[in-house]
């Protein structure tokens, strides 16, 4: 049986080997289930923290081991951040970055837990990366990314008995989900316990997309339109962990399943891998939606260009709605409001590809943006 630190290291290696699989799965699931919920997102900078990240190293003394663990850890955490915010269909583009000195992109780190000996160091660290530096690196390399967080979704881990009934506690499966960096994900999740009012037939209703028997009950019981049931069932005879994700996230309804091989009876490792892959799929759905809604990967990979806009409006409410739309639009950065009068406002921002691509995107969202000798004007279509 592997020690916790060995299992964490093995898990990280396995996750990296799963990137190609995640790329395909994220793209397929995202394409199949894509539609907008039109909700307000959280601060984009939250995605640039990689929390509870395991590090370890051995060296000739404890000081050298700690130094090596932190250096290796921040490099691995930066790669994890790239996978978090870059759309799965653009993972191959990350090869263009080459060798990166991760310390240039780290603002700092905090220690959650640590343990050391005379020659080894083990810890769980929270790395805070510089949002501006990471964004600049990706933009200069023409690599698209999505750093806007989706509205939070409640996830309910449950363990199924062989007969399909729920176990009273989610046990290790629930603890695995709680250990993941869910709050900083681009698709934030909140773990909640199974309620006594949720019965196994609801799972069948979710799988069959039966609104009355599944999603309606689930969302009502948890008081949210975004709830996922993450069920795990151990097939001892086949040595498989069977995992399903059912419900609705920030993108829309989802029914997804995958089996994981249990090696050497290590169910805990299979659960860790299954939770990480499932989170990657949920993140992939959100990133694909953001990319699609903003003109595709080509638009996202364009260099940032400054755009100055005169926004025209007929009321304070109309200005508020337009201001919110512009400031929260995927790809927009450096958003600033200048002079505002009763009927117009001066706005400056940066957008991939500049004013023409921004005008195309806003046209899909009910706005007319016209160019008059390099001066942009924006107004609602109605």
Order of alpha helices (4+ residues) and beta strands (2+ residues): alpha-alpha-beta-alpha-beta-beta-alpha-beta-alpha-beta-alpha-alpha-beta-beta-beta-alpha-alpha-beta-alpha-beta-beta-alpha-beta-beta
